[in-house]
Amino acid sequence: MRTALHSEHNHVPGATRVTPGTAIAVRDLWFAYRDAAPILRGVTFDAYAGEVTMILGESGGGKTTLLRILKGLVTPLRGEVEILGNPLKRGRMGRLDPRVAYIPQQLGLIRSQSVLTNVLTGALARTGTLRSLFGLMPAGHTREAEAILRTLGIGEKAALPVQTLSGGERQRVAIARSLMQHPTVILADEFVSQLDVVTSREIMTLARSVADQGVALVMTTHELDLAREFADRVIVLRDGAVAVDSPAREVDEAALVRAIRG
Amino acid sequence: MNLRLPPVRPGKLAMLGVSGALLAVLWHLGLADGPLLARGARNIGVFAQDLVPPDTSVLQTVAGAMVETIEIAFAGTMLGFAGALPLALAANDTVSGRPVAAAVRTFLALVRTIPALLWAIVFVVAVGLGAGAGVLGLAMYSMGYMGKLFADAFDDIDPEVVEAVRGVGVGRLQLARFAILPEAANAVLAQTLFVFEYNVRASSILGFVGAGGIGFYLLGYVQSLQYDALMMAILVTFAAVVVIDQASVRIRRRFLSVASHTSARS
């Protein structure tokens, strides 16, 4: 099911066209919460432009922490993350790298605000601070946000508060916000885990289309069906280390289960 | 024959201890004095008789003073709000960093330590007698109080929202404007109303120290033994406080129910 937006004609506004190759390179990442055993042990992998990379593993296995490190929200004990060959900008108080979009598990949308305002938030890094503080968003950004919303099928919901939307619609708003960042990489944590089967397939088809246009989509999941259907590459984390890093077509479900459970 | 007494439970021991401590404190404060209490009860009886009927001739005067009291409370709350909001944002770790946030929180605690009445005295000294001193005194206390309430509300918002907005590459001010303030807006509004409600009661006694409002008349009627006029002033204060309390509670409930509704849906 790669039909939704998979063509030049249906280019998703905001999706960055990146030369095929490594979009994000993760090298020897180690992480531990204070005084606890490391939950990431030398994690190394590449995610490629135009591909969906799914990270599998048991709950509490460090998948969310890994994504937060890749976003720069958490500093690893050791290791490097590179985006298109340049180090990821990282720092608690500093601005984070907008080339890496991050969709947390609960989406992190501002519920009381309109869909359009939430989507425009994605363009804040390229909007002047003073201008944005007064709510004076460039008209071009608004047009772009509206175009993305139309492409994602929720153009008519732009003025509604996010809290009035269904789960699937909110997921689309989160995708739209990330596309406003013109991302090289989109990180999505347990992206469709709270949706029904039909809606989760719809959203994954949409996500697949975004990836097809050159974005590296890295997502965590515990749903093997989704991985088999939509992933180009699967990575299994077990005991904090990479147990499997393989093109999805080269590994069967039984092998994945064995790798996850050990 | 061995008699086994039932074990004394820690709860009973604690109650005995607290009761003993209370008696000791009352004695120390001079209240464990039978004749004194009897004399006090007689005086209260006389006082109560003099309170009724209320003196309606002062109604216009005390109603005008009550309006001034509400104005003091409103202006004090709003000025306090204007100071509290930026300070509460500065007291947020993510917006300003831990050292600055800790310093601002300490400053807010310091401001809060001084009661509104004492702030009013400070401003009576600074700007002279009248409602202006009351407004400034109340504004200072409200700033400390609301600053703490708002800072706590900012700390309580969904961390995923903050992380998601930080993730787009925003600066600190943009983070405050586009994530923290909208997420905490309902709580901030509800708390501001609560503080206004509190300030109406607090400003009723600011007149005791010459800082305007109905307190000036309350004290004056007590000192001149005009207890029937005092009763009228108390009734007007009571009516105003009840009306404002009820209105405020209803509006706050509405904001808080919207907040909890949106949280539940997320």
Interface residues (C-beta under 8 A of the other chain):
Chain A: R68 K71 L73 R92 M93 R95 L96 D97 P98 V100 A101 Y102 I103 P104 Q105 Q106 L107 G108 L109 I110 R111 S112 Q113 T121 G122 A123 L124 A125 T129 S132 L133 Q163 A174 R177 M180 Q181
Chain B: G97 D158 E160 V161 V162 E163 A164 V165 R166 G167 V168 G169 V170 G171 R172 L173 Q174 R177 F178 A179 P182 E183 A185 N186 H261 T262 S263 R265 S266
